[in-house]
Amino acid sequence: MTTSPTEPAAPEDDPVETYPGAPDSLVAIWSQRRRRLKLAARDWFPAADLDLAALLSTRIPADLPPLEGSQTLHARKLHQMRVELAGRPELAAVNAILIAHLRKARFPAHAPALFRRIWAEAGAALMPDLPGRWLISSAITFGDHGETEAQRRIGLSINILFSLMKLYEFERFHSGLAADTPFAIRRIRTRRLPLDMPHFNLGSGGLDINLLAQIWNEARKEPVVGPLACHLLQRLNRDPGNLFRRIGIMRAGKALERLDRVLEAGPPDAAGDIPETGGS
């Protein structure tokens, strides 16, 4: 079959896109997911002058009855969140439903200020009662709804850090290795990273430190979302099954490998030079 003169053949090196039609196709899906959660007249939504102390001291019952009849998506989400957070403070469910609305393009006008008020006035008390997913979601929400540039910057940084970690750690499940098991160190200098990025140097590279230190240092100075971000980063630091811990184990192994090479090479020569041990 020959190609019509009026229909030029597609070049053989035409790249295949991971997301065909991007960015328009991505923005369309993203916009669809951001359609507002409609509220019916009978639906409960927290008021701006909410009594935070009362909701902190009141626990969500463990035996919530199922919803009956037709319900709005808002009502179903709120019920689902209360079931998930059973035994925790009612304020945890309020925080969660605010996040659900604030992820949309439209939301009740007082929702951003109430969300920030929760974390400014009750964040320290609420933090120990929230599961990790809601701690992360709370920090991320400041990326769009923080009152100051510092709050928004920290929120966006936490969003990128933990969102990419979630994607990577999920993909890694398919390697068959346990989360706390590092990959074997191999010679990979000929392997290519995306966008021609240079390789990470296990021995002397500081990419992981540069990434974490900048967020952590800025979070220490911010009084509202800062403590939440620091809490998340400290939990990440103590978690044995994540990318950063595995990189640390590989780095320590690389250092021992170098030391073994030096010891095997014997003492320095007369000029006092240490034998070359190779790059990382």
N, C-alpha and C positions, 0 to 999 in steps of 0.2 A: 504494500500500500504506500503510495507516494503522498507527500504533503502538498496541499493546494498552495499555489503561489501567493494567494491572498491570506493564507494562514501560516505565519512563521512558526517553525517548530520551536518548542520550549528548549532553552539551553540545557545541555546534559548536566551542567553543574548547578542547575537551579536548586537552591537550598531548601530542604524540608524544614518547615517551621514546627516547633513544639506546640505552639498555639496559633493555628492558621487564622489569618485575618487580624492578628494583634497589631495595635492595642485596642482597636474598636470592638473586637469580639470579646475581649476580656472586660472592658468597661461596661459592655451591655449586660454581661452576666453579673458583674459586681453591682450594677445599678438595680438589677432585678432583685438581688438578695437584700438590697437596702430599702425596699418598700416599707413604709411605716406600719407599725402594729396598731391597728385601729382599736379604739376603746368604745365599748357600748356604755350606755347610760348606767347600767347596773354594775359595771366593772369597777373594782377598787384600784386606785392609783395613789401612791403616797403624796401627801401634801407637803408644801414647802416648809411648813413649821412643824414637821414631824417631831415627836418626842423621842429622841434617839436613845436616851437612857432607859426608857421603858422597854423599847424594843431590844436593847442589849440584854436586859435582865429576863426577858420572856423567851422561852424555848419553843421551837416548833414541835408540835406533837408528833409522836412516832406512828400514830395510827390515824392518819388523815383519811377521811372517807373519799371515795372517788367522786368526780364531778358528775352531775346529772344533767341531761338535756343538751341542747345545742349551746356551745360556748365559743367565745371569740378566741383567736389565737393568743391574745394577751392573757386571757384567763387560763387557758390550757398551759401556757408557759409558766405562769406564776405558780400554778398547782404543781407542775412537774418539778420546779425549782424547790418548792417547799418539801416535797417528798424526798428529793435528793439530799436536802440539807436538814432533814429531820434530826432533832436533838440539839441543833445549833441555834444561836440567837435568831429571833425573827428578823433582826436587822440584816442578817446574811441574805435572806430572801429578798428584802427590799433593795439591797445593793445589787443583787443579781438581776432583778427585773428592770432596774434603772439602766444597767449595762445593756440589756436586751434592746431597750428603746433607743439608747444613745448610739447604738451601732447602725441605726437606720438614718435615712436622709431627713426625716421629719420626726419630731418627738414633742412631748409637752414642754412648754417654754421654761418651766422652772426645773426641769430634770437635771441639766448640767450643774446648776448651783447646788441642788440638793445632794447630788453625787459628791461634789467637792466638799460640802459641809460634813457629810458622813466621814470622809477620810481626814478632814482637818480636826474634827471634834471627837470622833470615836474610832479612828483608824487603829490606834495602838491597842485598844481593847478588843476590836473585832478581828484583827489579824490572826491571833492564835486559833480562832475558831473556823477559819476558812480553809477549805481544801486548796491544794496547789493550783488547780485549774482556775479557781475564782480569784486567787491572789494575782495570777498572771493576767486574767481578763480585766481585773480592776486597774492594774498598772497600765495596761495597753489603752484603756479608755481615756486616760489622761493625754494620750497622743493627739486626740481630736478635741478634747473638752477641758484640757488644763487651762487654768486662769492665766498663767504666766508662760513666757517662752521657755523657761527652764522646765516647768512641769510638762509642757508639750514635747520638748526635746527628749526628756527622760522616758516618757511614755512611748514615743516612736522608737527609741533605741531598744527598749524592752520588747516591743512588738517584733522588730526585725530579728533580734537575738533569739527569742524563744520560738517564734514562728518557723525560722529556718532550722532550729534544733529539732522541732517536732517533725518536720519533713524528713530531715536526715536520719533521726533516730528511728522513725517508722520504717524508712527504706532499709536501714541496717538490720532490722528484724529478719529480713529475707536472706541475710548472710549465713544464718544458722548459728552464729556465735552469741554467747551470752553478753548482756549489756556491759558487764565489767571485764570482758576479755578483749584486750587490744589486738589489732591485726599484727601479723608477723612483719618485722622490718625487712623490706626487700630493696633491691637496687631498682630504682624507678626513674632514674634521671632522663631516660628516653621517653617517658610517658608525658603526654601533653595535658596541661590543665586548660579549662575553658578560657576563651578570650586571651590566650597566650600569657596568662598570669605566670609569674615565676614560681618555682617550687617553694614549699615551706621547708625551712631548715630545722630539723628536729634538734640539732645540737645547739644552735645559736639563735634560731628564729624566735621573734617575740610577738607574732601576730595574735596569739591567744591572749597574751598579757596586755597588749595594746588595746585590744577590743574590750576586755573586761574592766581594765583599770580606768579607762576614760568614763565609762558609764558609772562605775562605782564611785569614783571621785566626785563626779557631778552630783550624784544622788545624795552623797553625805552632806551637801550644802543646802538641800532643798527640804523644807520642813513638812510638806504635805504628802506628796507621792514619794519623796526621797526615802523615808524609813521603809516603805513597802518595797521599793526597788532594792534597797540594801538587804532586806530580809530574803528576797528571792535569790539574790546573788550569793548570799551566804548559804542558803539551802542547796543551791547548785554546787557550791564549793565543797559541800560535805556529802554530796550524792556520789556513790561509788560507780554508778553505771551511766556515764554520759561521755560525750566527745572529749571534754576538757580533761577528765580524769584519765581517759585512755591515752590521750596525747602526753600527759604527764608520765604515765607508766612507760610509754615508748621512749620518751626523752631520757628517763632515768636508765632504761636499758641501753640506749645509745651511748650514754656517758660511761657505763660499765664496760661496754664493748671497746670503747676507745682506751680506757684504762688498761684493759687486758692486752691490747695491742702494744701499748707502751711497755708494759712489763715483759711481754714476750720478746720485744726488741732488745732488751738488755739495757745497761746503763748508758748515759749519753757518751758520745765520742769525745776525743780530746779537746775539741773546740767548744764543747759544752752545748752542742745542738741536740734538741730532742728529735728523734726519728719521725719522719712524716707519717701520720696515721690515716690520711685520707679524709675526704669530705663526708658530709652527712647527707 
